[in-house]
Amino acid sequence: MYEAMDSFLKVETWHTSHPLDEQRFFTALSRIVRHPDFNSDHMRQYIRHQKNITSHDGSHGFERVVDELSTKASAVREYLQITGE
C-alpha cells in the first residue's frame, strides 16, 4: 500500500517544504490514508527504508522531515475518522 508514496519520493526535492512537494505528498497520501490498514508509523518506516535512512538518533538530516510527514499523515487520518469522511 505504501508504494503509493513512491511517486512523491522519486522527486529529488521530496524533503523540502516547497508547495509542489507538499502537493505531491498529499496527492500520494490521498491514495492510501483511507485504507483500513493505514498506519502513519508504517508509512514512516516505508519512507525511511526507501530513502535508506538508518539512523535513529536524529543525526540523519531527513529524519526530521520523515517524522513531520508522518505527523501530517496521522493528522489527516484522524480528521477523516472524526468527520466520517
Secondary structure, DSSP 8 states (H G I E B T S, - for coil): -GGGGHHHHTSTTTTS--HHHHHHHHHHHHTTTTSTT--HHHHHHHHHHHTT----SS-STTHHHHHHHHHHHHHHHHHHHHHT-
